[in-house]
Amino acid sequence: MAFDEALAARVRQVLGDTEGLSEKRMFGGLAFLVSGNMACGVHGEDLILRIDPQEGEAMLGEPHVRLFDMTGRPMKGWVLVGPAALATDDDLSSWVAKGVRFASSLPPK
């Protein structure tokens, strides 16, 4: 699956010079890692977020957010955020910050 290059560029801009940042192709898309832990990524036209599993239920109540489910077994602590929720740079920055916050809370790999 191809991923939205324009969204990837926007995510790169938001992440800027985040310490420990790297990119890796994963899940048929592009992942952004902080100290080796995935924070977010681009899958098709969606933003993938790795979040605190305890926050997942609340995020699923947000418009255009759904579970990340590639195999029929949804992954706890992972959500997809659709393009309509990423329309502005502030919207995108807010979502990306959630993924970076969680990835930064994990031990470096």
Buried (B, 14 or more C-beta within 10 A) or exposed (E): EEBBEEBBEBBBEBBEEBEBBEBEEBBEBBBBBBBEBBBBBBBBBBBBBBBBEEBBEEBEEEEBBBBBEEEEEEBEBBBBBBEEBBEEEEBBBBBBBBBBBBBBEBEEE
